[in-house]
Amino acid sequence: MKINNYMLQLSFLIIIIFGGTFVIHLIKTGEFLLDQIIGFSVGILILFFTLIWRKSSKLS
């Protein structure tokens, strides 16, 4: 179960770093950064699948 907590921490860290950079750059220049959007999306996907994994491991 420890790996699940590490995956949650990793996903939140990715979301904060890439999402924060995206928002700051969007406010300052008005441009969308594709690499930041991709990084943010990867963080969301990791979070989503980690939560599914946690729920399924609690059921069994």
PDBQT receptor file of N, H, CA, C and O in Angstrom, charges set to zero:
ATOM      1  N   MET A   1       0.817  -1.197   0.000  1.00  0.00    +0.000 N 
ATOM      2  CA  MET A   1       0.000   0.000   0.000  1.00  0.00    +0.000 C 
ATOM      3  C   MET A   1       0.865   1.268   0.000  1.00  0.00    +0.000 C 
ATOM      4  O   MET A   1       0.378   2.361  -0.287  1.00  0.00    +0.000 OA
ATOM      5  N   LYS A   2       2.142   1.109   0.322  1.00  0.00    +0.000 N 
ATOM      6  H   LYS A   2       2.538   0.221   0.556  1.00  0.00    +0.000 HD
ATOM      7  CA  LYS A   2       3.030   2.261   0.346  1.00  0.00    +0.000 C 
ATOM      8  C   LYS A   2       3.216   2.868  -1.045  1.00  0.00    +0.000 C 
ATOM      9  O   LYS A   2       3.301   4.087  -1.194  1.00  0.00    +0.000 OA
ATOM     10  N   ILE A   3       3.276   2.010  -2.051  1.00  0.00    +0.000 N 
ATOM     11  H   ILE A   3       3.206   1.020  -1.929  1.00  0.00    +0.000 HD
ATOM     12  CA  ILE A   3       3.480   2.504  -3.415  1.00  0.00    +0.000 C 
ATOM     13  C   ILE A   3       2.298   3.363  -3.853  1.00  0.00    +0.000 C 
ATOM     14  O   ILE A   3       2.461   4.306  -4.628  1.00  0.00    +0.000 OA
ATOM     15  N   ASN A   4       1.112   3.037  -3.355  1.00  0.00    +0.000 N 
ATOM     16  H   ASN A   4       0.979   2.271  -2.726  1.00  0.00    +0.000 HD
ATOM     17  CA  ASN A   4      -0.073   3.809  -3.695  1.00  0.00    +0.000 C 
ATOM     18  C   ASN A   4       0.050   5.234  -3.158  1.00  0.00    +0.000 C 
ATOM     19  O   ASN A   4      -0.298   6.192  -3.849  1.00  0.00    +0.000 OA
ATOM     20  N   ASN A   5       0.539   5.374  -1.936  1.00  0.00    +0.000 N 
ATOM     21  H   ASN A   5       0.821   4.597  -1.375  1.00  0.00    +0.000 HD
ATOM     22  CA  ASN A   5       0.730   6.715  -1.372  1.00  0.00    +0.000 C 
ATOM     23  C   ASN A   5       1.783   7.494  -2.150  1.00  0.00    +0.000 C 
ATOM     24  O   ASN A   5       1.630   8.696  -2.371  1.00  0.00    +0.000 OA
ATOM     25  N   TYR A   6       2.846   6.820  -2.563  1.00  0.00    +0.000 N 
ATOM     26  H   TYR A   6       2.971   5.844  -2.383  1.00  0.00    +0.000 HD
ATOM     27  CA  TYR A   6       3.878   7.486  -3.360  1.00  0.00    +0.000 C 
ATOM     28  C   TYR A   6       3.322   7.944  -4.707  1.00  0.00    +0.000 C 
ATOM     29  O   TYR A   6       3.665   9.022  -5.193  1.00  0.00    +0.000 OA
ATOM     30  N   MET A   7       2.475   7.131  -5.298  1.00  0.00    +0.000 N 
ATOM     31  H   MET A   7       2.196   6.255  -4.904  1.00  0.00    +0.000 HD
ATOM     32  CA  MET A   7       1.877   7.508  -6.584  1.00  0.00    +0.000 C 
ATOM     33  C   MET A   7       0.947   8.711  -6.416  1.00  0.00    +0.000 C 
ATOM     34  O   MET A   7       0.912   9.592  -7.275  1.00  0.00    +0.000 OA
ATOM     35  N   LEU A   8       0.189   8.750  -5.309  1.00  0.00    +0.000 N 
ATOM     36  H   LEU A   8       0.217   8.034  -4.612  1.00  0.00    +0.000 HD
ATOM     37  CA  LEU A   8      -0.660   9.911  -5.048  1.00  0.00    +0.000 C 
ATOM     38  C   LEU A   8       0.176  11.175  -4.868  1.00  0.00    +0.000 C 
ATOM     39  O   LEU A   8      -0.157  12.225  -5.418  1.00  0.00    +0.000 OA
ATOM     40  N   GLN A   9       1.254  11.076  -4.105  1.00  0.00    +0.000 N 
ATOM     41  H   GLN A   9       1.524  10.223  -3.659  1.00  0.00    +0.000 HD
ATOM     42  CA  GLN A   9       2.127  12.226  -3.901  1.00  0.00    +0.000 C 
ATOM     43  C   GLN A   9       2.756  12.677  -5.215  1.00  0.00    +0.000 C 
ATOM     44  O   GLN A   9       2.847  13.874  -5.487  1.00  0.00    +0.000 OA
ATOM     45  N   LEU A  10       3.184  11.724  -6.021  1.00  0.00    +0.000 N 
ATOM     46  H   LEU A  10       3.110  10.752  -5.800  1.00  0.00    +0.000 HD
ATOM     47  CA  LEU A  10       3.776  12.049  -7.315  1.00  0.00    +0.000 C 
ATOM     48  C   LEU A  10       2.772  12.755  -8.219  1.00  0.00    +0.000 C 
ATOM     49  O   LEU A  10       3.108  13.742  -8.874  1.00  0.00    +0.000 OA
ATOM     50  N   SER A  11       1.539  12.252  -8.255  1.00  0.00    +0.000 N 
ATOM     51  H   SER A  11       1.265  11.450  -7.723  1.00  0.00    +0.000 HD
ATOM     52  CA  SER A  11       0.538  12.868  -9.127  1.00  0.00    +0.000 C 
ATOM     53  C   SER A  11       0.211  14.285  -8.672  1.00  0.00    +0.000 C 
ATOM     54  O   SER A  11       0.071  15.180  -9.506  1.00  0.00    +0.000 OA
ATOM     55  N   PHE A  12       0.086  14.505  -7.366  1.00  0.00    +0.000 N 
ATOM     56  H   PHE A  12       0.200  13.778  -6.688  1.00  0.00    +0.000 HD
ATOM     57  CA  PHE A  12      -0.178  15.860  -6.881  1.00  0.00    +0.000 C 
ATOM     58  C   PHE A  12       0.989  16.794  -7.175  1.00  0.00    +0.000 C 
ATOM     59  O   PHE A  12       0.783  17.957  -7.523  1.00  0.00    +0.000 OA
ATOM     60  N   LEU A  13       2.205  16.293  -7.038  1.00  0.00    +0.000 N 
ATOM     61  H   LEU A  13       2.372  15.348  -6.756  1.00  0.00    +0.000 HD
ATOM     62  CA  LEU A  13       3.384  17.103  -7.329  1.00  0.00    +0.000 C 
ATOM     63  C   LEU A  13       3.431  17.489  -8.807  1.00  0.00    +0.000 C 
ATOM     64  O   LEU A  13       3.724  18.637  -9.142  1.00  0.00    +0.000 OA
ATOM     65  N   ILE A  14       3.144  16.533  -9.685  1.00  0.00    +0.000 N 
ATOM     66  H   ILE A  14       2.906  15.601  -9.412  1.00  0.00    +0.000 HD
ATOM     67  CA  ILE A  14       3.126  16.814 -11.126  1.00  0.00    +0.000 C 
ATOM     68  C   ILE A  14       2.045  17.836 -11.457  1.00  0.00    +0.000 C 
ATOM     69  O   ILE A  14       2.276  18.757 -12.240  1.00  0.00    +0.000 OA
ATOM     70  N   ILE A  15       0.862  17.674 -10.860  1.00  0.00    +0.000 N 
ATOM     71  H   ILE A  15       0.674  16.925 -10.224  1.00  0.00    +0.000 HD
ATOM     72  CA  ILE A  15      -0.242  18.598 -11.116  1.00  0.00    +0.000 C 
ATOM     73  C   ILE A  15       0.113  20.005 -10.647  1.00  0.00    +0.000 C 
ATOM     74  O   ILE A  15      -0.155  20.981 -11.347  1.00  0.00    +0.000 OA
ATOM     75  N   ILE A  16       0.716  20.110  -9.464  1.00  0.00    +0.000 N 
ATOM     76  H   ILE A  16       0.934  19.317  -8.895  1.00  0.00    +0.000 HD
ATOM     77  CA  ILE A  16       1.076  21.430  -8.931  1.00  0.00    +0.000 C 
ATOM     78  C   ILE A  16       2.151  22.093  -9.782  1.00  0.00    +0.000 C 
ATOM     79  O   ILE A  16       2.043  23.275 -10.108  1.00  0.00    +0.000 OA
ATOM     80  N   ILE A  17       3.189  21.340 -10.144  1.00  0.00    +0.000 N 
ATOM     81  H   ILE A  17       3.277  20.380  -9.878  1.00  0.00    +0.000 HD
ATOM     82  CA  ILE A  17       4.293  21.933 -10.907  1.00  0.00    +0.000 C 
ATOM     83  C   ILE A  17       3.840  22.347 -12.303  1.00  0.00    +0.000 C 
ATOM     84  O   ILE A  17       4.002  23.504 -12.691  1.00  0.00    +0.000 OA
ATOM     85  N   PHE A  18       3.275  21.409 -13.056  1.00  0.00    +0.000 N 
ATOM     86  H   PHE A  18       3.144  20.470 -12.741  1.00  0.00    +0.000 HD
ATOM     87  CA  PHE A  18       2.911  21.721 -14.438  1.00  0.00    +0.000 C 
ATOM     88  C   PHE A  18       1.687  22.630 -14.516  1.00  0.00    +0.000 C 
ATOM     89  O   PHE A  18       1.635  23.527 -15.357  1.00  0.00    +0.000 OA
ATOM     90  N   GLY A  19       0.705  22.406 -13.647  1.00  0.00    +0.000 N 
ATOM     91  H   GLY A  19       0.748  21.677 -12.963  1.00  0.00    +0.000 HD
ATOM     92  CA  GLY A  19      -0.474  23.266 -13.641  1.00  0.00    +0.000 C 
ATOM     93  C   GLY A  19      -0.151  24.683 -13.210  1.00  0.00    +0.000 C 
ATOM     94  O   GLY A  19      -0.657  25.648 -13.784  1.00  0.00    +0.000 OA
ATOM     95  N   GLY A  20       0.701  24.806 -12.189  1.00  0.00    +0.000 N 
ATOM     96  H   GLY A  20       1.113  24.022 -11.724  1.00  0.00    +0.000 HD
ATOM     97  CA  GLY A  20       1.096  26.135 -11.725  1.00  0.00    +0.000 C 
ATOM     98  C   GLY A  20       1.869  26.903 -12.775  1.00  0.00    +0.000 C 
ATOM     99  O   GLY A  20       1.620  28.087 -13.002  1.00  0.00    +0.000 OA
ATOM    100  N   THR A  21       2.808  26.225 -13.414  1.00  0.00    +0.000 N 
ATOM    101  H   THR A  21       3.010  25.263 -13.229  1.00  0.00    +0.000 HD
ATOM    102  CA  THR A  21       3.583  26.871 -14.477  1.00  0.00    +0.000 C 
ATOM    103  C   THR A  21       2.676  27.286 -15.628  1.00  0.00    +0.000 C 
ATOM    104  O   THR A  21       2.841  28.364 -16.198  1.00  0.00    +0.000 OA
ATOM    105  N   PHE A  22       1.726  26.435 -15.966  1.00  0.00    +0.000 N 
ATOM    106  H   PHE A  22       1.592  25.559 -15.503  1.00  0.00    +0.000 HD
ATOM    107  CA  PHE A  22       0.791  26.745 -17.042  1.00  0.00    +0.000 C 
ATOM    108  C   PHE A  22      -0.029  27.986 -16.709  1.00  0.00    +0.000 C 
ATOM    109  O   PHE A  22      -0.165  28.884 -17.539  1.00  0.00    +0.000 OA
ATOM    110  N   VAL A  23      -0.573  28.035 -15.499  1.00  0.00    +0.000 N 
ATOM    111  H   VAL A  23      -0.463  27.305 -14.825  1.00  0.00    +0.000 HD
ATOM    112  CA  VAL A  23      -1.416  29.167 -15.108  1.00  0.00    +0.000 C 
ATOM    113  C   VAL A  23      -0.610  30.461 -15.044  1.00  0.00    +0.000 C 
ATOM    114  O   VAL A  23      -1.062  31.503 -15.520  1.00  0.00    +0.000 OA
ATOM    115  N   ILE A  24       0.579  30.395 -14.457  1.00  0.00    +0.000 N 
ATOM    116  H   ILE A  24       0.947  29.549 -14.071  1.00  0.00    +0.000 HD
ATOM    117  CA  ILE A  24       1.416  31.599 -14.360  1.00  0.00    +0.000 C 
ATOM    118  C   ILE A  24       1.774  32.130 -15.749  1.00  0.00    +0.000 C 
ATOM    119  O   ILE A  24       1.693  33.334 -15.995  1.00  0.00    +0.000 OA
ATOM    120  N   HIS A  25       2.166  31.243 -16.644  1.00  0.00    +0.000 N 
ATOM    121  H   HIS A  25       2.232  30.265 -16.444  1.00  0.00    +0.000 HD
ATOM    122  CA  HIS A  25       2.539  31.681 -17.995  1.00  0.00    +0.000 C 
ATOM    123  C   HIS A  25       1.316  32.172 -18.762  1.00  0.00    +0.000 C 
ATOM    124  O   HIS A  25       1.418  33.114 -19.548  1.00  0.00    +0.000 OA
ATOM    125  N   LEU A  26       0.170  31.550 -18.545  1.00  0.00    +0.000 N 
ATOM    126  H   LEU A  26       0.087  30.785 -17.906  1.00  0.00    +0.000 HD
ATOM    127  CA  LEU A  26      -1.056  31.977 -19.218  1.00  0.00    +0.000 C 
ATOM    128  C   LEU A  26      -1.455  33.379 -18.766  1.00  0.00    +0.000 C 
ATOM    129  O   LEU A  26      -1.879  34.198 -19.581  1.00  0.00    +0.000 OA
ATOM    130  N   ILE A  27      -1.322  33.655 -17.480  1.00  0.00    +0.000 N 
ATOM    131  H   ILE A  27      -0.978  32.990 -16.818  1.00  0.00    +0.000 HD
ATOM    132  CA  ILE A  27      -1.681  34.981 -16.967  1.00  0.00    +0.000 C 
ATOM    133  C   ILE A  27      -0.704  36.045 -17.465  1.00  0.00    +0.000 C 
ATOM    134  O   ILE A  27      -1.111  37.145 -17.839  1.00  0.00    +0.000 OA
ATOM    135  N   LYS A  28       0.588  35.709 -17.466  1.00  0.00    +0.000 N 
ATOM    136  H   LYS A  28       0.919  34.816 -17.162  1.00  0.00    +0.000 HD
ATOM    137  CA  LYS A  28       1.596  36.703 -17.850  1.00  0.00    +0.000 C 
ATOM    138  C   LYS A  28       1.575  37.023 -19.340  1.00  0.00    +0.000 C 
ATOM    139  O   LYS A  28       1.666  38.190 -19.719  1.00  0.00    +0.000 OA
ATOM    140  N   THR A  29       1.456  35.996 -20.197  1.00  0.00    +0.000 N 
ATOM    141  H   THR A  29       1.382  35.047 -19.889  1.00  0.00    +0.000 HD
ATOM    142  CA  THR A  29       1.588  36.230 -21.637  1.00  0.00    +0.000 C 
ATOM    143  C   THR A  29       0.324  35.933 -22.432  1.00  0.00    +0.000 C 
ATOM    144  O   THR A  29       0.183  36.412 -23.558  1.00  0.00    +0.000 OA
ATOM    145  N   GLY A  30      -0.587  35.163 -21.879  1.00  0.00    +0.000 N 
ATOM    146  H   GLY A  30      -0.472  34.774 -20.965  1.00  0.00    +0.000 HD
ATOM    147  CA  GLY A  30      -1.792  34.801 -22.609  1.00  0.00    +0.000 C 
ATOM    148  C   GLY A  30      -1.588  33.655 -23.581  1.00  0.00    +0.000 C 
ATOM    149  O   GLY A  30      -2.451  33.395 -24.419  1.00  0.00    +0.000 OA
ATOM    150  N   GLU A  31      -0.453  32.960 -23.482  1.00  0.00    +0.000 N 
ATOM    151  H   GLU A  31       0.249  33.171 -22.802  1.00  0.00    +0.000 HD
ATOM    152  CA  GLU A  31      -0.152  31.849 -24.386  1.00  0.00    +0.000 C 
ATOM    153  C   GLU A  31      -0.366  30.517 -23.678  1.00  0.00    +0.000 C 
ATOM    154  O   GLU A  31      -0.111  30.375 -22.482  1.00  0.00    +0.000 OA
ATOM    155  N   PHE A  32      -0.838  29.550 -24.449  1.00  0.00    +0.000 N 
ATOM    156  H   PHE A  32      -1.045  29.665 -25.420  1.00  0.00    +0.000 HD
ATOM    157  CA  PHE A  32      -0.982  28.188 -23.942  1.00  0.00    +0.000 C 
ATOM    158  C   PHE A  32       0.309  27.423 -24.214  1.00  0.00    +0.000 C 
ATOM    159  O   PHE A  32       0.808  27.422 -25.339  1.00  0.00    +0.000 OA
ATOM    160  N   LEU A  33       0.842  26.785 -23.203  1.00  0.00    +0.000 N 
ATOM    161  H   LEU A  33       0.437  26.786 -22.289  1.00  0.00    +0.000 HD
ATOM    162  CA  LEU A  33       2.042  25.971 -23.365  1.00  0.00    +0.000 C 
ATOM    163  C   LEU A  33       1.627  24.506 -23.468  1.00  0.00    +0.000 C 
ATOM    164  O   LEU A  33       1.117  23.925 -22.510  1.00  0.00    +0.000 OA
ATOM    165  N   LEU A  34       1.848  23.924 -24.628  1.00  0.00    +0.000 N 
ATOM    166  H   LEU A  34       2.262  24.396 -25.407  1.00  0.00    +0.000 HD
ATOM    167  CA  LEU A  34       1.414  22.558 -24.867  1.00  0.00    +0.000 C 
ATOM    168  C   LEU A  34       2.127  21.570 -23.953  1.00  0.00    +0.000 C 
ATOM    169  O   LEU A  34       1.502  20.627 -23.468  1.00  0.00    +0.000 OA
ATOM    170  N   ASP A  35       3.409  21.761 -23.709  1.00  0.00    +0.000 N 
ATOM    171  H   ASP A  35       3.917  22.527 -24.104  1.00  0.00    +0.000 HD
ATOM    172  CA  ASP A  35       4.133  20.824 -22.854  1.00  0.00    +0.000 C 
ATOM    173  C   ASP A  35       3.614  20.858 -21.420  1.00  0.00    +0.000 C 
ATOM    174  O   ASP A  35       3.599  19.829 -20.745  1.00  0.00    +0.000 OA
ATOM    175  N   GLN A  36       3.191  22.019 -20.952  1.00  0.00    +0.000 N 
ATOM    176  H   GLN A  36       3.202  22.855 -21.501  1.00  0.00    +0.000 HD
ATOM    177  CA  GLN A  36       2.638  22.114 -19.603  1.00  0.00    +0.000 C 
ATOM    178  C   GLN A  36       1.256  21.462 -19.530  1.00  0.00    +0.000 C 
ATOM    179  O   GLN A  36       0.913  20.841 -18.524  1.00  0.00    +0.000 OA
ATOM    180  N   ILE A  37       0.471  21.600 -20.587  1.00  0.00    +0.000 N 
ATOM    181  H   ILE A  37       0.750  22.104 -21.405  1.00  0.00    +0.000 HD
ATOM    182  CA  ILE A  37      -0.844  20.958 -20.625  1.00  0.00    +0.000 C 
ATOM    183  C   ILE A  37      -0.686  19.441 -20.634  1.00  0.00    +0.000 C 
ATOM    184  O   ILE A  37      -1.437  18.736 -19.961  1.00  0.00    +0.000 OA
ATOM    185  N   ILE A  38       0.279  18.937 -21.387  1.00  0.00    +0.000 N 
ATOM    186  H   ILE A  38       0.889  19.509 -21.934  1.00  0.00    +0.000 HD
ATOM    187  CA  ILE A  38       0.528  17.494 -21.432  1.00  0.00    +0.000 C 
ATOM    188  C   ILE A  38       0.981  16.992 -20.066  1.00  0.00    +0.000 C 
ATOM    189  O   ILE A  38       0.502  15.958 -19.601  1.00  0.00    +0.000 OA
ATOM    190  N   GLY A  39       1.893  17.705 -19.419  1.00  0.00    +0.000 N 
ATOM    191  H   GLY A  39       2.282  18.545 -19.796  1.00  0.00    +0.000 HD
ATOM    192  CA  GLY A  39       2.346  17.316 -18.086  1.00  0.00    +0.000 C 
ATOM    193  C   GLY A  39       1.215  17.317 -17.076  1.00  0.00    +0.000 C 
ATOM    194  O   GLY A  39       1.108  16.398 -16.264  1.00  0.00    +0.000 OA
ATOM    195  N   PHE A  40       0.377  18.331 -17.115  1.00  0.00    +0.000 N 
ATOM    196  H   PHE A  40       0.464  19.078 -17.774  1.00  0.00    +0.000 HD
ATOM    197  CA  PHE A  40      -0.782  18.407 -16.225  1.00  0.00    +0.000 C 
ATOM    198  C   PHE A  40      -1.733  17.240 -16.473  1.00  0.00    +0.000 C 
ATOM    199  O   PHE A  40      -2.260  16.654 -15.528  1.00  0.00    +0.000 OA
ATOM    200  N   SER A  41      -1.953  16.900 -17.747  1.00  0.00    +0.000 N 
ATOM    201  H   SER A  41      -1.524  17.376 -18.516  1.00  0.00    +0.000 HD
ATOM    202  CA  SER A  41      -2.834  15.782 -18.097  1.00  0.00    +0.000 C 
ATOM    203  C   SER A  41      -2.278  14.454 -17.602  1.00  0.00    +0.000 C 
ATOM    204  O   SER A  41      -3.033  13.601 -17.135  1.00  0.00    +0.000 OA
ATOM    205  N   VAL A  42      -0.971  14.273 -17.699  1.00  0.00    +0.000 N 
ATOM    206  H   VAL A  42      -0.357  14.966 -18.078  1.00  0.00    +0.000 HD
ATOM    207  CA  VAL A  42      -0.341  13.050 -17.189  1.00  0.00    +0.000 C 
ATOM    208  C   VAL A  42      -0.541  12.956 -15.680  1.00  0.00    +0.000 C 
ATOM    209  O   VAL A  42      -0.821  11.874 -15.163  1.00  0.00    +0.000 OA
ATOM    210  N   GLY A  43      -0.402  14.063 -14.972  1.00  0.00    +0.000 N 
ATOM    211  H   GLY A  43      -0.175  14.942 -15.392  1.00  0.00    +0.000 HD
ATOM    212  CA  GLY A  43      -0.637  14.076 -13.531  1.00  0.00    +0.000 C 
ATOM    213  C   GLY A  43      -2.066  13.703 -13.180  1.00  0.00    +0.000 C 
ATOM    214  O   GLY A  43      -2.301  12.956 -12.230  1.00  0.00    +0.000 OA
ATOM    215  N   ILE A  44      -3.022  14.218 -13.941  1.00  0.00    +0.000 N 
ATOM    216  H   ILE A  44      -2.831  14.824 -14.713  1.00  0.00    +0.000 HD
ATOM    217  CA  ILE A  44      -4.431  13.881 -13.716  1.00  0.00    +0.000 C 
ATOM    218  C   ILE A  44      -4.670  12.397 -13.974  1.00  0.00    +0.000 C 
ATOM    219  O   ILE A  44      -5.379  11.745 -13.208  1.00  0.00    +0.000 OA
ATOM    220  N   LEU A  45      -4.085  11.854 -15.049  1.00  0.00    +0.000 N 
ATOM    221  H   LEU A  45      -3.509  12.384 -15.671  1.00  0.00    +0.000 HD
ATOM    222  CA  LEU A  45      -4.247  10.431 -15.354  1.00  0.00    +0.000 C 
ATOM    223  C   LEU A  45      -3.645   9.549 -14.264  1.00  0.00    +0.000 C 
ATOM    224  O   LEU A  45      -4.257   8.558 -13.865  1.00  0.00    +0.000 OA
ATOM    225  N   ILE A  46      -2.460   9.896 -13.782  1.00  0.00    +0.000 N 
ATOM    226  H   ILE A  46      -1.963  10.701 -14.106  1.00  0.00    +0.000 HD
ATOM    227  CA  ILE A  46      -1.845   9.118 -12.703  1.00  0.00    +0.000 C 
ATOM    228  C   ILE A  46      -2.728   9.163 -11.463  1.00  0.00    +0.000 C 
ATOM    229  O   ILE A  46      -2.925   8.138 -10.810  1.00  0.00    +0.000 OA
ATOM    230  N   LEU A  47      -3.261  10.332 -11.131  1.00  0.00    +0.000 N 
ATOM    231  H   LEU A  47      -3.101  11.165 -11.661  1.00  0.00    +0.000 HD
ATOM    232  CA  LEU A  47      -4.146  10.465  -9.977  1.00  0.00    +0.000 C 
ATOM    233  C   LEU A  47      -5.393   9.611 -10.148  1.00  0.00    +0.000 C 
ATOM    234  O   LEU A  47      -5.798   8.911  -9.221  1.00  0.00    +0.000 OA
ATOM    235  N   PHE A  48      -5.997   9.662 -11.318  1.00  0.00    +0.000 N 
ATOM    236  H   PHE A  48      -5.668  10.231 -12.071  1.00  0.00    +0.000 HD
ATOM    237  CA  PHE A  48      -7.218   8.905 -11.596  1.00  0.00    +0.000 C 
ATOM    238  C   PHE A  48      -6.986   7.404 -11.446  1.00  0.00    +0.000 C 
ATOM    239  O   PHE A  48      -7.750   6.720 -10.765  1.00  0.00    +0.000 OA
ATOM    240  N   PHE A  49      -5.930   6.893 -12.084  1.00  0.00    +0.000 N 
ATOM    241  H   PHE A  49      -5.309   7.448 -12.637  1.00  0.00    +0.000 HD
ATOM    242  CA  PHE A  49      -5.675   5.460 -12.023  1.00  0.00    +0.000 C 
ATOM    243  C   PHE A  49      -5.210   5.011 -10.642  1.00  0.00    +0.000 C 
ATOM    244  O   PHE A  49      -5.475   3.876 -10.246  1.00  0.00    +0.000 OA
ATOM    245  N   THR A  50      -4.523   5.875  -9.905  1.00  0.00    +0.000 N 
ATOM    246  H   THR A  50      -4.307   6.797 -10.226  1.00  0.00    +0.000 HD
ATOM    247  CA  THR A  50      -4.113   5.532  -8.545  1.00  0.00    +0.000 C 
ATOM    248  C   THR A  50      -5.321   5.432  -7.629  1.00  0.00    +0.000 C 
ATOM    249  O   THR A  50      -5.380   4.546  -6.776  1.00  0.00    +0.000 OA
ATOM    250  N   LEU A  51      -6.283   6.329  -7.794  1.00  0.00    +0.000 N 
ATOM    251  H   LEU A  51      -6.234   7.048  -8.486  1.00  0.00    +0.000 HD
ATOM    252  CA  LEU A  51      -7.493   6.253  -6.976  1.00  0.00    +0.000 C 
ATOM    253  C   LEU A  51      -8.306   5.005  -7.305  1.00  0.00    +0.000 C 
ATOM    254  O   LEU A  51      -8.878   4.386  -6.407  1.00  0.00    +0.000 OA
ATOM    255  N   ILE A  52      -8.365   4.631  -8.579  1.00  0.00    +0.000 N 
ATOM    256  H   ILE A  52      -7.901   5.134  -9.308  1.00  0.00    +0.000 HD
ATOM    257  CA  ILE A  52      -9.049   3.390  -8.958  1.00  0.00    +0.000 C 
ATOM    258  C   ILE A  52      -8.331   2.192  -8.365  1.00  0.00    +0.000 C 
ATOM    259  O   ILE A  52      -8.970   1.272  -7.855  1.00  0.00    +0.000 OA
ATOM    260  N   TRP A  53      -7.004   2.196  -8.427  1.00  0.00    +0.000 N 
ATOM    261  H   TRP A  53      -6.485   2.944  -8.842  1.00  0.00    +0.000 HD
ATOM    262  CA  TRP A  53      -6.193   1.109  -7.876  1.00  0.00    +0.000 C 
ATOM    263  C   TRP A  53      -6.409   0.994  -6.370  1.00  0.00    +0.000 C 
ATOM    264  O   TRP A  53      -6.536  -0.111  -5.843  1.00  0.00    +0.000 OA
ATOM    265  N   ARG A  54      -6.450   2.131  -5.677  1.00  0.00    +0.000 N 
ATOM    266  H   ARG A  54      -6.347   3.029  -6.105  1.00  0.00    +0.000 HD
ATOM    267  CA  ARG A  54      -6.661   2.126  -4.226  1.00  0.00    +0.000 C 
ATOM    268  C   ARG A  54      -8.034   1.557  -3.886  1.00  0.00    +0.000 C 
ATOM    269  O   ARG A  54      -8.166   0.765  -2.953  1.00  0.00    +0.000 OA
ATOM    270  N   LYS A  55      -9.058   1.960  -4.642  1.00  0.00    +0.000 N 
ATOM    271  H   LYS A  55      -8.951   2.603  -5.400  1.00  0.00    +0.000 HD
ATOM    272  CA  LYS A  55     -10.417   1.487  -4.372  1.00  0.00    +0.000 C 
ATOM    273  C   LYS A  55     -10.536  -0.010  -4.632  1.00  0.00    +0.000 C 
ATOM    274  O   LYS A  55     -11.174  -0.724  -3.859  1.00  0.00    +0.000 OA
ATOM    275  N   SER A  56      -9.930  -0.489  -5.713  1.00  0.00    +0.000 N 
ATOM    276  H   SER A  56      -9.412   0.091  -6.341  1.00  0.00    +0.000 HD
ATOM    277  CA  SER A  56     -10.030  -1.916  -6.032  1.00  0.00    +0.000 C 
ATOM    278  C   SER A  56      -9.228  -2.767  -5.051  1.00  0.00    +0.000 C 
ATOM    279  O   SER A  56      -9.612  -3.904  -4.781  1.00  0.00    +0.000 OA
ATOM    280  N   SER A  57      -8.127  -2.248  -4.513  1.00  0.00    +0.000 N 
ATOM    281  H   SER A  57      -7.816  -1.323  -4.733  1.00  0.00    +0.000 HD
ATOM    282  CA  SER A  57      -7.348  -3.031  -3.548  1.00  0.00    +0.000 C 
ATOM    283  C   SER A  57      -8.032  -3.072  -2.186  1.00  0.00    +0.000 C 
ATOM    284  O   SER A  57      -7.819  -4.016  -1.425  1.00  0.00    +0.000 OA
ATOM    285  N   LYS A  58      -8.843  -2.077  -1.863  1.00  0.00    +0.000 N 
ATOM    286  H   LYS A  58      -9.015  -1.310  -2.481  1.00  0.00    +0.000 HD
ATOM    287  CA  LYS A  58      -9.593  -2.104  -0.607  1.00  0.00    +0.000 C 
ATOM    288  C   LYS A  58     -10.746  -3.098  -0.682  1.00  0.00    +0.000 C 
ATOM    289  O   LYS A  58     -11.131  -3.677   0.334  1.00  0.00    +0.000 OA
ATOM    290  N   LEU A  59     -11.299  -3.302  -1.877  1.00  0.00    +0.000 N 
ATOM    291  H   LEU A  59     -10.986  -2.832  -2.702  1.00  0.00    +0.000 HD
ATOM    292  CA  LEU A  59     -12.416  -4.225  -2.034  1.00  0.00    +0.000 C 
ATOM    293  C   LEU A  59     -11.985  -5.678  -1.899  1.00  0.00    +0.000 C 
ATOM    294  O   LEU A  59     -12.767  -6.511  -1.441  1.00  0.00    +0.000 OA
ATOM    295  N   SER A  60     -10.768  -5.992  -2.285  1.00  0.00    +0.000 N 
ATOM    296  H   SER A  60     -10.133  -5.315  -2.657  1.00  0.00    +0.000 HD
ATOM    297  CA  SER A  60     -10.330  -7.389  -2.238  1.00  0.00    +0.000 C 
ATOM    298  C   SER A  60      -9.623  -7.732  -0.950  1.00  0.00    +0.000 C 
ATOM    299  O   SER A  60      -9.197  -8.872  -0.764  1.00  0.00    +0.000 OA
TER     300      SER A  60
